Amino acid sequence: MKLMNKTLLFSMFSAAVLSSCGGGAPIISTPIENIDMTPIKEADLTEAEAHNWGHLDLVKDTIPGMSVDKAYAEIIKEKKGKKVIVAVIDSGIDIKHEDLDGVLWTNKKEIAGNGKDDDNNGYVDDIHGWNFLGDAYDEQLEYIRLVASGDTSAPRFAEAKAKYDADYGRATAGKQQYDQIYQQVINANKVLTAHFKKADFTPAEVNAIENPSEELKGAIEMAKRLYGNGVTSFAEAEKQVKGGVEYFTSQVNYNLNKDFKGRTTGDNPDNYDDKPGYGNGNVMPVKKSESHGTHVAGIIAAERNNGKGANGVANNVEIMSIRAVPNGDEYDKDVAKAIRYAVDNGAKIINGSFGKSFSPHSDWVRDAIKYASDNNVIFVHAAGNDSKDVDTEPNFPDDNVNYVEVGNTYIRVGALAPKYGTNMVAGFSNYGKKNVDVFAPGAKVYSTTPENEYDTKGGTSMAAPAVAGVAALVWSQYPKLKASQVKQIIMDSGLAVTTKVAVGGDGSDIRPFGDLSKSAKMVNAYNALVMAAQLSK
């Protein structure tokens, strides 16, 4: 599935559901700390660490974060720097969120609600960005569109058809399985709640039940099954299993449904020039479950130290919201136009936490990425969540043809997990010595979600905005740097990890961490600021 960079993880029952001051900062003489001398952290993360692990320091905390808190404490301090506009191309963003409403980009040349294109940029009433999806959200996957076309002469048609035949069967079986499990969890919870006459019973209480009835035996068995998988309450279990139900239901009804038509904008997605200015200026999610864009935006720029749920990486950012990623695969046309919209309206960094394996108009998107590079704009892209080597298997959008890059400001990011050591590369993360540039925190990341809420999500979708935030942090303090220099700083200043790691979640596939990306490093905000200061001399 292609939302949340297209993977949600449900680990229960051994089932895996693949469910953002004008050069006034002083020169810093602090040396870059890039020697890996880190002991492995044995204890579990505290709640505070879990909610902030991506900002912690590998040496001090033995957690593979980006040393963001250290960068603020020792380098940035009270220096604000210059505002940086970061465009988030994603699902809708809750621009009313308590942790995001103070960091929004506003198009000052546009008059809200007058139905006119006041700034003549081709988009009417684009106050905080643009919505290329209109009122739609659910969509097919790209290879399903290819199969549905019936064009057997199209490139990769046979591959798409074979994939459909396999995937649809798995999805229908998965839906049936999760429907059954969900009902079993609900029933067991009812039985145990009636037995204890309360809903907040503990594992210890369940284990202490004596002489249970046959009905109670079944409920106890289910409870122990949950506890064995690390789930400590039925409320948590219901939430996780419900996620699996929703995932497979979405796959069967929309993503893998050859007959489903989700697009409502009235344009032809295969004609780049058809109906200019399609969509609308409403960048909000159409429903609460459309949370991905809000989560990504918070990782980049949730208001820092305001006493609320999360801190973004960057303290001086304006988020431009561009809604172009549905619950399904994004259209190449929408992505290409979204990138150009961001560049033309002042974004310096674009975050793209999306991707797919089929891209019929990849040239449109690649041209837009080159347009961004030619205009001194960084494009940060999530590597994907298929546990695969993207040097050998396609993942779009990309910036190269046969490894020859069209620009020099594209950064592809793999995901790290919060525990240093063999399993520090997230099992779902894609990798590639040629096509992945860096790794950053991406598993179990806490951030904003719609309606003033917060949640933990995982994916390279979460790693990309972490890097976008570091890029914004560097550029804010050193605005005279070029986009290509900021990219090189991020790649060169990272921490070179010497340990060997499991690849693709396979404990038998152990390789040097340095073999998984071009830089062979994990991003480090402290080191990046140090190097930026040195380069700015």
Secondary structure, DSSP 8 states (H G I E B T S, - for coil): --SSTT-----GGG-------TT-S-----------------S---HHHHHHGGGS-HHHHSS----HHHHIIIIITT-----EEEEEEES---TT-TTTTTSB---TTS-TTSSS-TT-SS-TT-SSEEETTTT--B---HHHHHHHHT-TTSTTHHHHHHHHHHHHHHHHHHHHHHHHHHHHHHHHHHHHHHHHTSS---HHHHHT--S--HHHHHHHHHHHHHHHTT---HHHHHHHHHHHHHHHHHIIIIIT-TT-----S-S-TT-TTSSTT-SBS--S-SSTT--HHHHHHHHHH--TTSSSS---S-SSEEEEEEE---BS---HHHHHHHHHHHHHTT-SEEEE---BS--TTHHHHHHHHHHHHHTT-EEEEE--SSS-BTTTS--BS-SEETTEES-S-EEEEEEE-SS-STT-B-TT--B-TTT--EEEE-SSEEEEETTTEEEEE-SHHHHHHHHHHHHHHHHHH-TTS-HHHHHHHHHHSSEE--SEEEETTEEEEEEEGGGGSSS-EE--HHHHHHHHHHHH-
